[in-house]
Amino acid sequence: MKSICASPRSPVNRTETKTVNCPGCKKPVPWVEASQYRPFCSERCKLIDFGEWATGKNRLAGEPLFSDSEEEPLQ
């Protein structure tokens, strides 16, 4: 007997809005144009994150481009 329900792989018109968690406070944020600070929930969380990058609290791993005592790039 076949099921009349749509299979998980069949195209279905979904109206679900994707949500992401705010990187700052982990609050769910709808991923829509109206969420002007996405992926952040608010301007406050966005500015806190920016401040952490600007002060060096957040950084990407890798070899340094400059030594601490020189202004010349490392070779």
Backbone as JSON Lines, residues from 0, in Angstrom:
{"i":0,"aa":"M","n":[0.84,-1.17,0.0],"ca":[0.0,0.0,0.0],"c":[0.89,1.24,0.0]}
{"i":1,"aa":"K","n":[0.62,2.17,-0.88],"ca":[1.4,3.39,-0.97],"c":[0.86,4.46,-0.04]}
{"i":2,"aa":"S","n":[1.76,5.23,0.5],"ca":[1.38,6.34,1.36],"c":[0.99,7.53,0.5]}
{"i":3,"aa":"I","n":[0.03,8.3,0.94],"ca":[-0.37,9.48,0.19],"c":[0.42,10.72,0.62]}
{"i":4,"aa":"C","n":[1.29,10.56,1.61],"ca":[2.11,11.68,2.08],"c":[3.24,11.91,1.09]}
{"i":5,"aa":"A","n":[3.68,13.12,1.0],"ca":[4.8,13.45,0.13],"c":[6.07,12.82,0.69]}
{"i":6,"aa":"S","n":[6.89,12.33,-0.21],"ca":[8.15,11.76,0.25],"c":[9.08,12.89,0.67]}
{"i":7,"aa":"P","n":[10.07,12.59,1.51],"ca":[10.97,13.64,1.98],"c":[11.76,14.31,0.86]}
{"i":8,"aa":"R","n":[11.89,13.61,-0.27],"ca":[12.67,14.17,-1.38],"c":[11.81,14.88,-2.42]}
{"i":9,"aa":"S","n":[10.52,14.78,-2.32],"ca":[9.68,15.43,-3.32],"c":[9.6,16.92,-3.05]}
{"i":10,"aa":"P","n":[9.54,17.72,-4.12],"ca":[9.45,19.17,-3.91],"c":[8.13,19.54,-3.27]}
{"i":11,"aa":"V","n":[8.21,20.23,-2.18],"ca":[7.02,20.66,-1.45],"c":[7.13,22.16,-1.26]}
{"i":12,"aa":"N","n":[6.04,22.84,-1.4],"ca":[6.04,24.28,-1.2],"c":[6.14,24.56,0.29]}
{"i":13,"aa":"R","n":[7.31,24.91,0.77],"ca":[7.52,25.14,2.2],"c":[7.52,26.64,2.48]}
{"i":14,"aa":"T","n":[6.87,27.0,3.56],"ca":[6.84,28.4,3.96],"c":[7.65,28.61,5.23]}
{"i":15,"aa":"E","n":[8.42,27.6,5.63],"ca":[9.23,27.72,6.83],"c":[10.33,28.75,6.61]}
{"i":16,"aa":"T","n":[10.54,29.59,7.59],"ca":[11.61,30.57,7.52],"c":[12.83,30.0,8.2]}
{"i":17,"aa":"K","n":[13.95,30.05,7.51],"ca":[15.19,29.56,8.1],"c":[15.6,30.49,9.23]}
{"i":18,"aa":"T","n":[16.09,29.92,10.3],"ca":[16.59,30.73,11.41],"c":[18.03,30.34,11.69]}
{"i":19,"aa":"V","n":[18.79,31.3,12.17],"ca":[20.18,31.08,12.6],"c":[20.29,31.6,14.02]}
{"i":20,"aa":"N","n":[21.28,31.14,14.74],"ca":[21.5,31.64,16.09],"c":[22.44,32.83,16.04]}
{"i":21,"aa":"C","n":[22.08,33.88,16.76],"ca":[22.92,35.07,16.86],"c":[24.29,34.65,17.39]}
{"i":22,"aa":"P","n":[25.38,35.04,16.72],"ca":[26.71,34.67,17.21],"c":[27.02,35.24,18.6]}
{"i":23,"aa":"G","n":[26.35,36.31,18.99],"ca":[26.62,36.92,20.28],"c":[25.86,36.3,21.43]}
{"i":24,"aa":"C","n":[24.54,36.27,21.32],"ca":[23.72,35.82,22.46],"c":[23.0,34.5,22.2]}
{"i":25,"aa":"K","n":[23.15,33.94,21.01],"ca":[22.55,32.65,20.62],"c":[21.04,32.68,20.46]}
{"i":26,"aa":"K","n":[20.44,33.86,20.46],"ca":[18.99,34.0,20.24],"c":[18.69,33.65,18.77]}
{"i":27,"aa":"P","n":[17.58,32.93,18.5],"ca":[17.23,32.62,17.11],"c":[16.89,33.89,16.33]}
{"i":28,"aa":"V","n":[17.41,33.97,15.11],"ca":[17.18,35.12,14.24],"c":[16.62,34.61,12.92]}
{"i":29,"aa":"P","n":[15.45,35.09,12.49],"ca":[14.93,34.67,11.18],"c":[15.81,35.2,10.06]}
{"i":30,"aa":"W","n":[16.13,34.35,9.09],"ca":[16.99,34.74,7.98],"c":[16.11,35.31,6.86]}
{"i":31,"aa":"V","n":[15.67,36.56,7.07],"ca":[14.84,37.27,6.1],"c":[15.39,38.68,5.95]}
{"i":32,"aa":"E","n":[15.02,39.34,4.85],"ca":[15.52,40.7,4.6],"c":[15.16,41.67,5.71]}
{"i":33,"aa":"A","n":[14.03,41.46,6.36],"ca":[13.6,42.36,7.42],"c":[14.52,42.32,8.64]}
{"i":34,"aa":"S","n":[15.31,41.26,8.78],"ca":[16.27,41.16,9.9],"c":[17.54,41.91,9.49]}
{"i":35,"aa":"Q","n":[17.53,43.22,9.72],"ca":[18.6,44.06,9.18],"c":[19.97,43.82,9.78]}
{"i":36,"aa":"Y","n":[20.07,43.18,10.93],"ca":[21.37,42.94,11.56],"c":[21.82,41.49,11.41]}
{"i":37,"aa":"R","n":[21.11,40.69,10.62],"ca":[21.44,39.28,10.5],"c":[22.9,39.07,10.15]}
{"i":38,"aa":"P","n":[23.6,38.14,10.68],"ca":[23.12,37.05,11.51],"c":[22.92,37.43,12.97]}
{"i":39,"aa":"F","n":[23.14,38.7,13.3],"ca":[22.97,39.15,14.69],"c":[21.51,39.49,14.94]}
{"i":40,"aa":"C","n":[21.1,39.42,16.21],"ca":[19.71,39.72,16.56],"c":[19.48,41.21,16.71]}
{"i":41,"aa":"S","n":[20.54,41.98,16.96],"ca":[20.37,43.41,17.21],"c":[21.66,44.15,16.88]}
{"i":42,"aa":"E","n":[21.54,45.46,16.82],"ca":[22.72,46.29,16.59],"c":[23.73,46.11,17.73]}
{"i":43,"aa":"R","n":[23.22,45.94,18.93],"ca":[24.1,45.76,20.1],"c":[25.01,44.54,19.93]}
{"i":44,"aa":"C","n":[24.43,43.39,19.57],"ca":[25.25,42.18,19.38],"c":[26.23,42.37,18.22]}
{"i":45,"aa":"K","n":[25.8,43.05,17.17],"ca":[26.69,43.31,16.03],"c":[27.88,44.17,16.45]}
{"i":46,"aa":"L","n":[27.63,45.22,17.23],"ca":[28.71,46.11,17.67],"c":[29.65,45.43,18.67]}
{"i":47,"aa":"I","n":[29.11,44.59,19.53],"ca":[29.96,43.85,20.46],"c":[30.91,42.95,19.68]}
{"i":48,"aa":"D","n":[30.39,42.24,18.67],"ca":[31.22,41.36,17.85],"c":[32.29,42.17,17.11]}
{"i":49,"aa":"F","n":[31.9,43.3,16.54],"ca":[32.86,44.15,15.83],"c":[33.97,44.6,16.78]}
{"i":50,"aa":"G","n":[33.6,44.99,17.99],"ca":[34.59,45.42,18.97],"c":[35.57,44.32,19.33]}
{"i":51,"aa":"E","n":[35.09,43.08,19.41],"ca":[35.98,41.96,19.72],"c":[36.98,41.72,18.6]}
{"i":52,"aa":"W","n":[36.55,41.89,17.35],"ca":[37.5,41.76,16.23],"c":[38.47,42.94,16.21]}
{"i":53,"aa":"A","n":[37.97,44.14,16.46],"ca":[38.81,45.34,16.4],"c":[39.89,45.35,17.48]}
{"i":54,"aa":"T","n":[39.61,44.78,18.64],"ca":[40.59,44.78,19.73],"c":[41.51,43.56,19.68]}
{"i":55,"aa":"G","n":[41.27,42.64,18.77],"ca":[42.11,41.46,18.65],"c":[41.67,40.29,19.5]}
{"i":56,"aa":"K","n":[40.54,40.42,20.18],"ca":[40.04,39.3,20.98],"c":[39.68,38.13,20.07]}
{"i":57,"aa":"N","n":[39.1,38.42,18.93],"ca":[38.82,37.41,17.9],"c":[39.88,37.55,16.82]}
{"i":58,"aa":"R","n":[40.36,36.42,16.32],"ca":[41.31,36.45,15.22],"c":[41.3,35.11,14.5]}
{"i":59,"aa":"L","n":[41.77,35.11,13.28],"ca":[41.86,33.9,12.49],"c":[43.23,33.27,12.7]}
{"i":60,"aa":"A","n":[43.27,31.97,12.74],"ca":[44.53,31.26,12.93],"c":[45.38,31.36,11.67]}
{"i":61,"aa":"G","n":[46.67,31.41,11.85],"ca":[47.59,31.44,10.72],"c":[48.9,32.07,11.1]}
{"i":62,"aa":"E","n":[49.81,32.06,10.16],"ca":[51.12,32.67,10.38],"c":[50.97,34.19,10.41]}
{"i":63,"aa":"P","n":[51.7,34.88,11.28],"ca":[51.62,36.34,11.31],"c":[52.19,36.95,10.03]}
{"i":64,"aa":"L","n":[51.58,38.03,9.57],"ca":[52.07,38.73,8.39],"c":[53.22,39.66,8.73]}
{"i":65,"aa":"F","n":[53.24,40.16,9.96],"ca":[54.28,41.08,10.42],"c":[54.82,40.56,11.74]}
{"i":66,"aa":"S","n":[56.11,40.81,11.98],"ca":[56.65,40.48,13.3],"c":[56.25,41.6,14.25]}
{"i":67,"aa":"D","n":[56.32,41.35,15.52],"ca":[55.94,42.36,16.51],"c":[56.89,43.56,16.51]}
{"i":68,"aa":"S","n":[58.15,43.36,16.12],"ca":[59.14,44.45,16.21],"c":[59.4,45.14,14.88]}
{"i":69,"aa":"E","n":[58.83,44.65,13.8],"ca":[59.11,45.22,12.48],"c":[57.82,45.67,11.8]}
{"i":70,"aa":"E","n":[57.98,46.59,10.9],"ca":[56.85,47.01,10.08],"c":[56.91,46.34,8.71]}
{"i":71,"aa":"E","n":[58.04,45.69,8.4],"ca":[58.21,45.03,7.12],"c":[57.51,43.66,7.13]}
{"i":72,"aa":"P","n":[56.9,43.28,6.01],"ca":[56.28,41.95,5.94],"c":[57.32,40.85,6.12]}
{"i":73,"aa":"L","n":[56.93,39.74,6.72],"ca":[57.82,38.6,6.87],"c":[57.96,37.89,5.53]}
{"i":74,"aa":"Q","n":[59.12,37.36,5.25],"ca":[59.37,36.65,3.99],"c":[59.32,35.17,4.2]}
